[in-house]
Amino acid sequence: MSRAVFPGTFDPPTNGHLDVIARASAAFTEVIVAAGVNPAKQRMFDADERVAMLTEIAAPYGNVTVGTFDGLLVDYCRAVDAQVIVKGLRSGSDYDYELRMAQMNRRLTGVDTLFMPTAPEHGYVSSSLVKEIAKLGGPVDGFLPPAVHARLAAKL
């Protein structure tokens, strides 16, 4: 296979995200991890911070680069000549939502979506949940790459 895009907000990137990055890296010639940028949405980490974290945790994978996108994901895929979107799925509700998006993306541009089930140990982890636990003083180091955990701790 060739070039794939793994999109997300990655606010912050979790071990589950890193697992998908590693697995996509093994399956594709090139993977672009694309952090969504939407100025209207409130994020804990701005786009530059998210790109820096993603770049750091993806560094061991020589075929992975990091970028940002604003607007339609399929327009970004077209701009970077990506043939596949990679989506990590944690649950059936993720699948129900993502399937419709995948079908629409294929209809709009012909870009296919590959669903990658999360590893069981990451199935319940989300960036939102990690942030909530961290804000309330709970331990989140087991859910985040060490570099991301350090940045989250510094932010709080």
Accessible surface in RSA format (square Angstrom, percent):
REM  Atomic radii and reference values for relative SASA: ProtOr
REM  Chains: A
REM  Algorithm: Lee & Richards
REM  Probe-radius: 1.40
REM  Slices: 20
REM RES _ NUM      All-atoms   Total-Side   Main-Chain    Non-polar    All polar
REM                ABS   REL    ABS   REL    ABS   REL    ABS   REL    ABS   REL
RES MET A   1   161.56  83.7  98.34  65.1  63.23 150.5 111.74  95.0  49.82  66.0
RES SER A   2    54.92  46.4  51.10  68.2   3.82   8.8  40.30  85.8  14.62  20.5
RES ARG A   3    71.01  29.8  70.10  35.7   0.92   2.2   7.64  10.4  63.37  38.4
RES ALA A   4     0.00   0.0   0.00   0.0   0.00   0.0   0.00   0.0   0.00   0.0
RES VAL A   5     0.00   0.0   0.00   0.0   0.00   0.0   0.00   0.0   0.00   0.0
RES PHE A   6     8.51   4.3   8.51   5.3   0.00   0.0   8.51   5.2   0.00   0.0
RES PRO A   7    11.01   8.0   4.23   3.9   6.77  24.6   4.26   3.5   6.75  41.9
RES GLY A   8    24.90  30.7   0.00   N/A  24.90  30.7  24.75  67.9   0.16   0.4
RES THR A   9    58.58  41.7  54.54  55.3   4.04   9.6  31.06  41.7  27.53  41.6
RES PHE A  10     1.69   0.8   0.42   0.3   1.28   3.3   0.42   0.3   1.28   3.6
RES ASP A  11     4.65   3.3   4.60   4.6   0.05   0.1   3.48   8.2   1.17   1.2
RES PRO A  12     0.00   0.0   0.00   0.0   0.00   0.0   0.00   0.0   0.00   0.0
RES PRO A  13     0.00   0.0   0.00   0.0   0.00   0.0   0.00   0.0   0.00   0.0
RES THR A  14     4.20   3.0   4.20   4.3   0.00   0.0   0.17   0.2   4.03   6.1
RES ASN A  15    33.42  23.0  31.33  30.3   2.10   5.1   8.12  19.5  25.31  24.5
RES GLY A  16     9.17  11.3   0.00   N/A   9.17  11.3   8.39  23.0   0.78   1.7
RES HIS A  17    41.38  22.6  40.17  27.9   1.22   3.1  15.81  16.3  25.57  29.8
RES LEU A  18    42.59  23.7  42.59  30.5   0.00   0.0  42.59  29.9   0.00   0.0
RES ASP A  19    32.76  23.0  26.75  26.6   6.01  14.2   9.21  21.7  23.56  23.5
RES VAL A  20     3.16   2.1   3.16   2.9   0.00   0.0   3.16   2.7   0.00   0.0
RES ILE A  21     0.00   0.0   0.00   0.0   0.00   0.0   0.00   0.0   0.00   0.0
RES ALA A  22    27.54  25.3  21.82  33.7   5.72  13.0  22.08  31.1   5.46  14.5
RES ARG A  23    84.57  35.5  77.47  39.5   7.11  16.9  43.37  59.3  41.20  25.0
RES ALA A  24     0.00   0.0   0.00   0.0   0.00   0.0   0.00   0.0   0.00   0.0
RES SER A  25    15.88  13.4   9.18  12.3   6.70  15.4   0.63   1.3  15.25  21.4
RES ALA A  26    95.30  87.6  51.75  79.9  43.55  99.1  63.15  88.9  32.14  85.2
RES ALA A  27    48.52  44.6  26.50  40.9  22.02  50.1  36.49  51.4  12.03  31.9
RES PHE A  28     7.83   3.9   0.52   0.3   7.31  19.0   3.39   2.1   4.44  12.7
RES THR A  29    99.60  70.8  81.82  82.9  17.78  42.4  70.91  95.2  28.69  43.4
RES GLU A  30    47.06  27.0  47.06  35.6   0.00   0.0  16.74  32.4  30.32  24.8
RES VAL A  31     0.00   0.0   0.00   0.0   0.00   0.0   0.00   0.0   0.00   0.0
RES ILE A  32    13.32   7.6  13.32   9.9   0.00   0.0  13.32   9.6   0.00   0.0
RES VAL A  33     0.00   0.0   0.00   0.0   0.00   0.0   0.00   0.0   0.00   0.0
RES ALA A  34     0.00   0.0   0.00   0.0   0.00   0.0   0.00   0.0   0.00   0.0
RES ALA A  35     0.00   0.0   0.00   0.0   0.00   0.0   0.00   0.0   0.00   0.0
RES GLY A  36     9.62  11.9   0.00   N/A   9.62  11.9   9.62  26.4   0.00   0.0
RES VAL A  37    41.15  27.1  37.63  34.1   3.52   8.5  37.70  32.8   3.45   9.4
RES ASN A  38    60.49  41.7  55.26  53.4   5.23  12.6  12.26  29.5  48.23  46.6
RES PRO A  39   118.84  86.6  81.06  73.9  37.79 137.4  93.77  77.4  25.07 155.8
RES ALA A  40    97.06  89.2  53.68  82.8  43.39  98.7  65.49  92.2  31.57  83.6
RES LYS A  41   118.47  57.8 104.74  64.3  13.73  32.7  55.67  50.1  62.81  66.9
RES GLN A  42   176.11  98.5 148.05 108.2  28.07  66.8  58.91 125.4 117.20  88.9
RES ARG A  43    56.89  23.9  32.96  16.8  23.93  57.0  12.17  16.6  44.72  27.1
RES MET A  44    35.95  18.6  13.45   8.9  22.50  53.6  23.50  20.0  12.45  16.5
RES PHE A  45     2.71   1.4   2.71   1.7   0.00   0.0   2.71   1.6   0.00   0.0
RES ASP A  46    84.17  59.0  74.27  73.9   9.89  23.4  43.87 103.2  40.30  40.2
RES ALA A  47    25.13  23.1  21.03  32.5   4.10   9.3  21.03  29.6   4.10  10.9
RES ASP A  48   117.54  82.3 110.39 109.9   7.14  16.9  30.87  72.7  86.66  86.4
RES GLU A  49    51.16  29.4  49.06  37.1   2.10   5.0  22.43  43.4  28.73  23.5
RES ARG A  50     5.25   2.2   5.25   2.7   0.00   0.0   0.00   0.0   5.25   3.2
RES VAL A  51    39.20  25.8  39.20  35.5   0.00   0.0  39.20  34.1   0.00   0.0
RES ALA A  52    38.98  35.8  28.76  44.4  10.22  23.3  35.72  50.3   3.26   8.6
RES MET A  53     0.15   0.1   0.06   0.0   0.08   0.2   0.15   0.1   0.00   0.0
RES LEU A  54     0.02   0.0   0.02   0.0   0.00   0.0   0.02   0.0   0.00   0.0
RES THR A  55    73.57  52.3  70.44  71.4   3.12   7.4  65.00  87.3   8.57  12.9
RES GLU A  56    87.46  50.2  73.14  55.3  14.32  34.1  37.62  72.8  49.84  40.7
RES ILE A  57    13.29   7.6   4.63   3.4   8.66  20.9  10.59   7.6   2.70   7.3
RES ALA A  58     2.65   2.4   1.85   2.9   0.79   1.8   2.15   3.0   0.49   1.3
RES ALA A  59    75.51  69.4  44.63  68.9  30.88  70.2  55.20  77.7  20.31  53.8
RES PRO A  60   106.23  77.4  65.52  59.7  40.71 148.0  78.48  64.8  27.74 172.4
RES TYR A  61    62.53  29.2  57.10  32.5   5.43  14.1  33.85  25.4  28.68  35.4
RES GLY A  62    84.34 104.0   0.00   N/A  84.34 104.0  43.55 119.5  40.79  91.4
RES ASN A  63    42.08  29.0  30.86  29.8  11.22  27.0  29.67  71.4  12.42  12.0
RES VAL A  64    16.41  10.8   0.00   0.0  16.41  39.5   0.00   0.0  16.41  44.5
RES THR A  65    71.43  50.8  66.55  67.5   4.89  11.6  66.72  89.6   4.71   7.1
RES VAL A  66    33.13  21.8   3.78   3.4  29.35  70.7   3.78   3.3  29.35  79.6
RES GLY A  67    18.64  23.0   0.00   N/A  18.64  23.0  18.64  51.1   0.00   0.0
RES THR A  68    57.45  40.9  42.13  42.7  15.32  36.5  10.18  13.7  47.27  71.5
RES PHE A  69    33.93  17.0  26.65  16.5   7.28  18.9  33.70  20.4   0.23   0.6
RES ASP A  70   102.54  71.8  71.26  70.9  31.29  74.0  25.39  59.8  77.15  76.9
RES GLY A  71    58.35  72.0   0.00   N/A  58.35  72.0  39.68 108.9  18.67  41.8
RES LEU A  72   105.39  58.7  99.97  71.5   5.42  13.6 101.52  71.3   3.87  10.4
RES LEU A  73    24.76  13.8  19.33  13.8   5.43  13.7  19.33  13.6   5.43  14.6
RES VAL A  74     2.36   1.6   2.26   2.0   0.10   0.2   2.26   2.0   0.10   0.3
RES ASP A  75    68.35  47.9  62.99  62.7   5.35  12.7  28.06  66.0  40.29  40.2
RES TYR A  76    35.69  16.7  30.31  17.2   5.38  14.0  28.57  21.5   7.11   8.8
RES CYS A  77     0.00   0.0   0.00   0.0   0.00   0.0   0.00   0.0   0.00   0.0
RES ARG A  78   146.16  61.4 127.20  64.8  18.95  45.1  71.04  97.1  75.12  45.5
RES ALA A  79    87.54  80.5  43.74  67.5  43.79  99.6  55.92  78.8  31.61  83.7
RES VAL A  80    37.43  24.6  28.75  26.0   8.68  20.9  36.15  31.4   1.28   3.5
RES ASP A  81    93.03  65.2  90.00  89.6   3.03   7.2  25.63  60.3  67.40  67.2
RES ALA A  82     6.07   5.6   0.00   0.0   6.07  13.8   0.00   0.0   6.07  16.1
RES GLN A  83    79.53  44.5  70.24  51.3   9.29  22.1  56.18 119.6  23.35  17.7
RES VAL A  84    25.86  17.0  25.86  23.4   0.00   0.0  25.86  22.5   0.00   0.0
RES ILE A  85     0.33   0.2   0.33   0.2   0.00   0.0   0.33   0.2   0.00   0.0
RES VAL A  86     0.00   0.0   0.00   0.0   0.00   0.0   0.00   0.0   0.00   0.0
RES LYS A  87    37.31  18.2  37.31  22.9   0.00   0.0  11.09  10.0  26.22  27.9
RES GLY A  88    26.32  32.5   0.00   N/A  26.32  32.5   5.32  14.6  21.00  47.0
RES LEU A  89    20.79  11.6  17.18  12.3   3.61   9.1  17.18  12.1   3.61   9.7
RES ARG A  90   102.71  43.1  79.61  40.6  23.10  55.0  19.99  27.3  82.72  50.1
RES SER A  91    55.87  47.2  40.05  53.4  15.82  36.4  47.94 102.1   7.93  11.1
RES GLY A  92    52.42  64.6   0.00   N/A  52.42  64.6  38.91 106.8  13.52  30.3
RES SER A  93    81.67  69.0  68.18  91.0  13.50  31.1  50.56 107.7  31.11  43.6
RES ASP A  94    29.16  20.4  26.04  25.9   3.12   7.4   7.38  17.4  21.78  21.7
RES TYR A  95    92.26  43.1  92.26  52.5   0.00   0.0  61.54  46.2  30.72  37.9
RES ASP A  96    93.91  65.8  87.67  87.3   6.24  14.8  29.66  69.8  64.25  64.1
RES TYR A  97   115.19  53.8 114.13  64.9   1.06   2.8  83.26  62.6  31.93  39.4
RES GLU A  98    25.71  14.8  25.18  19.0   0.53   1.3   2.60   5.0  23.11  18.9
RES LEU A  99    56.49  31.5  56.49  40.4   0.00   0.0  56.49  39.7   0.00   0.0
RES ARG A 100   161.60  67.9 156.06  79.6   5.54  13.2  68.81  94.0  92.79  56.2
RES MET A 101    82.22  42.6  81.74  54.1   0.48   1.1  55.44  47.1  26.78  35.5
RES ALA A 102    12.47  11.5   9.05  14.0   3.43   7.8  10.16  14.3   2.31   6.1
RES GLN A 103   104.97  58.7  96.06  70.2   8.90  21.2  41.41  88.1  63.56  48.2
RES MET A 104   110.53  57.2 106.87  70.7   3.66   8.7  99.75  84.8  10.78  14.3
RES ASN A 105    17.17  11.8  17.17  16.6   0.00   0.0   0.00   0.0  17.17  16.6
RES ARG A 106   133.26  56.0 128.66  65.6   4.60  11.0  33.20  45.4 100.06  60.6
RES ARG A 107   197.19  82.8 175.53  89.5  21.66  51.6  62.55  85.5 134.64  81.6
RES LEU A 108    93.50  52.1  65.24  46.7  28.26  71.0  67.99  47.7  25.51  68.7
RES THR A 109    41.00  29.2   2.92   3.0  38.08  90.7  14.36  19.3  26.64  40.3
RES GLY A 110    43.36  53.5   0.00   N/A  43.36  53.5  22.32  61.2  21.05  47.1
RES VAL A 111    12.41   8.2  10.98   9.9   1.43   3.4  12.41  10.8   0.00   0.0
RES ASP A 112    62.98  44.1  62.44  62.1   0.55   1.3  17.70  41.7  45.28  45.2
RES THR A 113    29.86  21.2   2.70   2.7  27.16  64.7   2.80   3.8  27.06  40.9
RES LEU A 114    64.87  36.1  62.67  44.8   2.20   5.5  64.87  45.6   0.00   0.0
RES PHE A 115    49.21  24.6  32.04  19.8  17.17  44.7  32.04  19.4  17.17  49.1
RES MET A 116    17.10   8.9  16.44  10.9   0.66   1.6  17.10  14.5   0.00   0.0
RES PRO A 117    89.05  64.9  87.62  79.9   1.43   5.2  87.62  72.3   1.43   8.9
RES THR A 118    25.23  17.9  11.87  12.0  13.35  31.8   8.30  11.1  16.93  25.6
RES ALA A 119    19.07  17.5  14.32  22.1   4.75  10.8  19.06  26.8   0.00   0.0
RES PRO A 120   122.25  89.1  99.87  91.0  22.39  81.4 109.65  90.5  12.60  78.3
RES GLU A 121   107.56  61.8  93.13  70.5  14.43  34.4  54.85 106.1  52.72  43.0
RES HIS A 122    29.38  16.1  28.19  19.6   1.19   3.0  13.80  14.2  15.58  18.1
RES GLY A 123    22.18  27.3   0.00   N/A  22.18  27.3  13.54  37.2   8.64  19.3
RES TYR A 124   140.83  65.7 122.93  69.9  17.89  46.6 103.19  77.5  37.64  46.4
RES VAL A 125    10.14   6.7   3.49   3.2   6.65  16.0   4.65   4.0   5.49  14.9
RES SER A 126    28.40  24.0  24.34  32.5   4.07   9.4  20.55  43.8   7.85  11.0
RES SER A 127    16.48  13.9  12.68  16.9   3.80   8.7  11.62  24.8   4.85   6.8
RES SER A 128    78.83  66.6  72.77  97.1   6.06  14.0  36.92  78.6  41.91  58.7
RES LEU A 129    77.72  43.3  75.33  53.9   2.39   6.0  77.35  54.3   0.37   1.0
RES VAL A 130     2.18   1.4   2.18   2.0   0.00   0.0   2.18   1.9   0.00   0.0
RES LYS A 131    34.36  16.8  34.36  21.1   0.00   0.0  10.44   9.4  23.92  25.5
RES GLU A 132   101.06  58.0  97.42  73.7   3.64   8.7  27.98  54.1  73.08  59.7
RES ILE A 133    54.02  30.7  51.52  38.4   2.49   6.0  53.87  38.8   0.14   0.4
RES ALA A 134    13.21  12.1   3.29   5.1   9.92  22.6   4.38   6.2   8.83  23.4
RES LYS A 135   130.29  63.6  98.12  60.2  32.16  76.6  51.01  45.9  79.28  84.4
RES LEU A 136   146.79  81.7 112.83  80.7  33.96  85.4 118.02  82.9  28.77  77.4
RES GLY A 137    69.24  85.4   0.00   N/A  69.24  85.4  36.36  99.8  32.88  73.6
RES GLY A 138    25.82  31.8   0.00   N/A  25.82  31.8  16.64  45.7   9.18  20.6
RES PRO A 139   112.88  82.3  95.64  87.2  17.24  62.7 106.03  87.5   6.85  42.6
RES VAL A 140     5.56   3.7   4.40   4.0   1.16   2.8   4.55   4.0   1.00   2.7
RES ASP A 141    88.13  61.7  77.36  77.0  10.77  25.5  17.80  41.9  70.33  70.1
RES GLY A 142    61.54  75.9   0.00   N/A  61.54  75.9  39.01 107.0  22.54  50.5
RES PHE A 143    48.85  24.4  47.61  29.5   1.24   3.2  48.81  29.6   0.03   0.1
RES LEU A 144     3.89   2.2   0.00   0.0   3.89   9.8   0.00   0.0   3.89  10.5
RES PRO A 145     6.76   4.9   4.97   4.5   1.79   6.5   6.76   5.6   0.00   0.0
RES PRO A 146   117.04  85.3 107.35  97.9   9.68  35.2 112.62  93.0   4.41  27.4
RES ALA A 147    27.93  25.7  16.19  25.0  11.74  26.7  24.46  34.4   3.47   9.2
RES VAL A 148     0.02   0.0   0.02   0.0   0.00   0.0   0.02   0.0   0.00   0.0
RES HIS A 149    56.35  30.8  56.35  39.2   0.00   0.0  29.11  30.0  27.24  31.7
RES ALA A 150    61.49  56.5  50.17  77.4  11.32  25.8  56.60  79.7   4.89  13.0
RES ARG A 151    87.16  36.6  81.70  41.6   5.46  13.0  28.65  39.2  58.51  35.5
RES LEU A 152     2.14   1.2   2.14   1.5   0.00   0.0   2.14   1.5   0.00   0.0
RES ALA A 153    61.79  56.8  39.08  60.3  22.72  51.7  46.69  65.8  15.10  40.0
RES ALA A 154    90.58  83.3  50.76  78.3  39.82  90.6  63.69  89.7  26.89  71.2
RES LYS A 155    88.35  43.1  56.78  34.8  31.57  75.2  39.49  35.5  48.87  52.1
RES LEU A 156    99.46  55.4  39.07  28.0  60.39 151.8  55.25  38.8  44.21 119.0
END  Absolute sums over single chains surface
CHAIN  1 A     8121.6       6233.1       1888.4       4778.3       3343.3
END  Absolute sums over all chains
TOTAL          8121.6       6233.1       1888.4       4778.3       3343.3
